[in-house]
Amino acid sequence: PFRYWMEHALRTRNVREPISREMPGRVWGELGHAILRHVYRYLIDHKWPVSPIEPVHLSSLVVSIIDQVCDTYATHYGKGYVVLWEKMKTQLGAVVCAMIEHDQQEYVDQTMVPVDCEIGAEGEFVSEVPGGSTVLKIHGRVDRVDRQSDGPRTRIVDYKFSGGLPPRTDEPDLVNEALRGRRLQPPLYSLMSSLSPSGHSGEHSKEMMAPHSASLAVEFRFIRPLHPAPLTFSSFHSSIWITPTGEQLLRAIRRWIEGIRAGQFFVLPGSYCRDCPWSVACRSQHHPSWVRAHGIPLAKEFRQGRKQRATHE
């Protein structure tokens, strides 16, 4: 909450951030999302992969879009070191081509077809309140939506870019990470009941796409251009909600919602504090505050929640 308040509510800028001509880590994500959006909108409009596109044309398309997106960015923010800038463009091109190749093979194996990019999504979450229950509206914007051309499956794809070398390269367990409150996008995305087309993708833009809840999956694509294995995938299936693990996750999310409503925010230091740009302004380094927060029973409950695992895996 504190970091969100500083960045999005107060729009505070960290004056201690050193001035550098090197590309900030966030640039990988900004450029990568824009490039993938333009590439896949073109592919969707041309009915790919149902209608194949020559590999030579695909390669030239990727290069052209990367140049266009990067030139637009450079016009507003500059390039930094030219050698690093050109190397970044080459690495982004390689990972985009690898993703296209992966999706082409998925069409052959599972008939999954991209249908739209960066579209609005809405859903509902039933939350318990004293004396009954209430429905919380969920609103979001998803990076991409795929559908099975000869079946009921729908998939929400979310891109996760990293410009560095992460310490772990295995696929994260999205269920257990959701139970610990570390990644709530997958379970919330899986509750989306309607997807609003962006209006840029041919015939699919003419109607609302309502995924069938039992056949909806959320796939995180971890994109690490600097790593030898630049693409890794991890999925969260909506069918989990009818299992004991789904009930456990529902209880956890409802407890967090109750805590937010009650204003139960605590200083809970962790490894993320080392990378937080606002740690110097946070009371996590104020020893009396830390001791008080550590002794609060409710704070202990939330700390324990970060260690829980699915009891029925």
C-alpha positions in Angstrom: 0.0 0.0 0.0 2.8 2.4 0.9 4.6 2.0 -2.4 1.3 2.3 -4.4 0.5 5.5 -2.5 3.9 7.0 -3.2 3.9 6.2 -6.9 0.3 6.4 -8.0 -1.5 8.6 -5.5 1.2 11.2 -4.7 3.2 10.6 -8.0 6.4 11.1 -6.0 9.7 11.0 -7.8 12.7 9.5 -6.0 15.3 12.3 -6.1 18.1 9.9 -4.9 17.8 7.8 -8.1 21.1 8.3 -9.9 21.1 9.8 -13.4 22.3 7.4 -16.0 22.3 6.9 -19.7 21.7 3.2 -19.4 18.3 1.8 -20.1 16.2 1.4 -16.9 14.8 -2.1 -16.4 11.2 -1.0 -17.0 12.1 -0.1 -20.6 12.3 -3.8 -21.5 8.7 -4.2 -20.4 7.4 -0.9 -22.0 9.0 -1.6 -25.4 8.3 -5.4 -25.3 4.6 -4.9 -24.6 4.3 -2.3 -27.3 6.1 -4.5 -29.9 4.1 -7.6 -29.1 0.9 -5.6 -29.3 1.7 -4.3 -32.8 3.0 -7.6 -34.0 0.1 -9.7 -32.9 -2.5 -7.2 -34.0 -1.0 -7.5 -37.5 -1.0 -11.3 -37.3 -4.6 -11.5 -36.0 -5.9 -9.1 -38.7 -4.2 -11.4 -41.3 -5.8 -14.6 -39.8 -2.5 -16.0 -38.6 -1.8 -18.9 -37.8 -4.8 -20.3 -39.7 -3.5 -18.6 -42.8 0.3 -19.1 -42.7 2.7 -16.2 -43.3 6.1 -16.7 -45.0 8.9 -16.8 -42.4 10.8 -14.1 -44.4 7.8 -11.8 -44.2 7.4 -12.5 -40.5 11.1 -11.6 -39.8 10.9 -8.4 -41.8 7.6 -7.5 -40.0 9.2 -8.0 -36.5 12.3 -5.9 -37.5 10.1 -3.1 -38.9 7.8 -2.9 -35.9 10.8 -3.0 -33.4 12.3 -0.1 -35.3 9.0 1.8 -35.3 8.3 1.3 -31.6 11.9 2.0 -30.5 12.2 5.2 -32.7 9.0 6.5 -31.1 10.4 5.8 -27.6 13.7 7.4 -28.5 12.1 10.5 -29.8 10.6 11.2 -26.3 13.2 9.7 -24.0 16.4 9.2 -25.9 18.4 6.1 -26.7 21.1 6.1 -24.0 24.2 4.3 -25.1 23.8 3.5 -28.8 25.6 0.1 -28.6 23.4 -1.0 -25.8 20.3 0.3 -27.5 21.0 -1.6 -30.7 21.8 -4.7 -28.7 18.5 -4.5 -26.9 16.6 -4.2 -30.1 18.3 -7.4 -31.4 17.5 -9.3 -28.2 13.9 -8.2 -28.3 13.7 -9.3 -31.9 15.0 -12.7 -31.0 12.5 -13.3 -28.2 9.5 -12.0 -30.2 10.4 -14.4 -33.0 10.7 -17.2 -30.5 7.2 -16.5 -29.2 5.8 -16.5 -32.7 7.4 -19.8 -33.3 6.0 -21.2 -30.0 2.5 -20.0 -30.8 2.7 -21.5 -34.3 3.5 -24.9 -32.8 0.7 -24.5 -30.2 -1.8 -24.0 -33.1 -0.5 -27.3 -34.6 -0.7 -29.1 -31.3 -3.8 -27.5 -29.6 -5.4 -25.3 -32.2 -5.0 -22.2 -30.0 -5.4 -19.0 -31.9 -4.7 -15.4 -30.8 -7.9 -13.3 -31.1 -7.2 -9.9 -29.6 -4.6 -7.9 -27.7 -4.7 -5.5 -24.7 -8.5 -5.7 -24.1 -10.7 -4.8 -21.2 -11.9 -7.5 -18.9 -14.5 -7.7 -16.2 -15.5 -10.2 -13.6 -16.9 -10.6 -10.1 -15.7 -11.9 -6.8 -18.2 -12.8 -4.0 -16.9 -11.4 -0.7 -18.4 -12.1 2.7 -19.5 -9.2 4.9 -21.3 -9.2 8.3 -24.8 -10.5 7.7 -24.3 -11.8 4.2 -22.2 -11.4 1.2 -21.4 -8.8 -1.5 -20.1 -8.9 -5.0 -16.9 -7.1 -5.8 -16.4 -6.0 -9.4 -13.1 -6.8 -11.0 -11.8 -4.7 -13.8 -8.5 -5.2 -15.7 -6.8 -5.1 -19.0 -5.2 -8.2 -20.3 -2.2 -8.4 -22.7 -3.7 -11.0 -25.0 -6.6 -13.5 -25.4 -6.3 -16.8 -27.2 -9.1 -19.2 -28.1 -9.3 -22.8 -29.3 -10.5 -22.8 -32.9 -12.2 -26.2 -32.6 -13.0 -26.2 -28.9 -14.3 -24.3 -25.8 -10.9 -23.3 -24.3 -10.0 -19.6 -23.8 -6.7 -18.4 -22.5 -5.6 -15.1 -21.1 -1.9 -14.4 -21.7 0.0 -12.0 -19.5 3.6 -11.0 -20.5 6.2 -10.6 -17.7 9.4 -9.0 -18.9 12.7 -9.0 -17.1 15.7 -7.1 -18.4 18.2 -8.7 -16.0 19.3 -12.2 -15.1 16.8 -13.6 -12.5 18.2 -15.8 -9.7 15.6 -18.5 -10.4 14.7 -19.8 -13.9 12.1 -22.5 -13.0 8.5 -22.0 -13.7 6.8 -20.4 -10.6 3.9 -22.2 -8.9 1.1 -19.7 -9.6 -1.3 -21.4 -7.2 1.0 -21.3 -4.1 2.2 -17.8 -5.0 -1.4 -16.6 -5.1 -2.0 -18.3 -1.7 0.9 -16.2 -0.3 -0.4 -13.0 -1.8 2.6 -12.6 -4.1 0.8 -13.0 -7.5 -3.0 -12.3 -7.4 -3.4 -11.6 -11.1 -3.9 -15.3 -12.1 -6.8 -16.0 -9.8 -8.4 -12.7 -10.4 -8.0 -13.0 -14.2 -9.5 -16.5 -14.0 -12.7 -14.9 -12.6 -13.2 -12.7 -15.7 -16.6 -13.4 -17.2 -16.5 -10.9 -20.1 -13.7 -9.6 -22.4 -14.3 -6.4 -24.3 -12.6 -6.5 -27.7 -10.2 -3.6 -28.5 -11.7 -3.0 -32.0 -8.4 -3.7 -33.8 -8.8 -7.4 -34.5 -11.1 -8.1 -37.4 -14.2 -10.1 -36.9 -13.5 -10.9 -33.2 -14.0 -7.2 -32.4 -17.6 -7.2 -33.3 -18.8 -9.1 -30.3 -18.2 -9.5 -26.6 -16.2 -12.6 -25.8 -17.5 -14.4 -22.7 -15.2 -17.2 -21.8 -16.7 -20.3 -20.2 -15.4 -20.3 -16.6 -14.5 -24.1 -16.6 -12.4 -23.8 -19.8 -10.5 -20.5 -19.0 -6.8 -20.6 -18.3 -4.4 -17.8 -17.4 -0.9 -18.2 -18.7 2.1 -16.1 -17.5 4.8 -15.8 -20.1 8.1 -14.9 -18.4 10.2 -13.1 -21.0 13.9 -12.8 -20.2 15.8 -11.7 -23.3 19.2 -11.9 -21.6 18.8 -15.4 -20.4 19.7 -18.6 -22.4 16.1 -19.7 -22.0 14.3 -16.5 -22.8 10.8 -17.9 -22.6 9.2 -19.8 -19.7 5.5 -20.4 -19.1 3.3 -21.0 -16.1 -0.5 -21.5 -16.1 -3.4 -21.1 -13.7 -6.6 -23.0 -14.6 -10.0 -21.8 -13.5 -11.1 -25.4 -12.8 -9.2 -25.0 -9.6 -12.1 -23.1 -8.0 -14.1 -26.3 -7.7 -11.3 -28.1 -5.8 -10.3 -28.0 -2.1 -7.3 -25.9 -3.1 -9.7 -23.4 -4.7 -11.7 -23.2 -1.5 -8.4 -22.5 0.4 -7.5 -19.7 -2.0 -11.0 -18.2 -1.8 -10.7 -18.1 2.0 -7.3 -16.4 1.8 -8.5 -13.7 -0.7 -11.6 -13.0 1.4 -9.4 -12.6 4.5 -7.3 -10.0 2.7 -10.3 -8.1 1.5 -11.6 -8.0 5.1 -8.3 -6.7 6.2 -8.3 -4.0 3.6 -11.8 -2.9 4.5 -10.7 -2.8 8.2 -7.6 -0.8 7.4 -5.3 -3.6 8.6 -2.0 -2.5 7.0 1.3 -3.5 8.6 5.0 -2.9 8.2 6.1 -6.3 6.9 9.7 -6.1 5.8 10.9 -8.6 3.3 13.5 -9.2 0.6 11.5 -6.9 -1.7 12.6 -4.0 0.6 16.1 -4.1 -0.9 14.8 -3.2 -4.3 12.0 -0.8 -3.2 12.8 2.8 -4.2 10.8 4.1 -1.3 12.5 2.1 1.5 14.2 5.3 2.7 10.9 6.9 3.4 9.2 3.8 4.8 9.1 3.0 8.6 10.3 -0.5 8.0 13.7 0.7 9.0 12.4 2.5 12.1 13.1 0.0 14.8 10.3 1.0 17.3 7.7 0.8 14.5 9.1 -2.6 13.3 9.0 -4.0 16.9 5.4 -2.8 17.4 4.3 -4.3 14.0 6.1 -7.5 14.7 4.2 -8.0 18.0 0.7 -7.4 16.7 -1.2 -10.7 16.5 -2.9 -9.7 13.2 0.5 -8.9 11.6 1.7 -12.4 12.7 -1.3 -13.9 11.0 -0.5 -12.2 7.7 3.2 -13.2 8.0 2.2 -16.8 8.5 0.0 -16.5 5.4 3.0 -15.9 3.3 4.3 -19.4 4.1 1.1 -21.4 3.4 1.0 -24.0 0.7 -1.9 -25.7 -1.1 -3.2 -28.4 1.2 -4.6 -30.5 -1.6 -2.1 -30.4 -4.5 
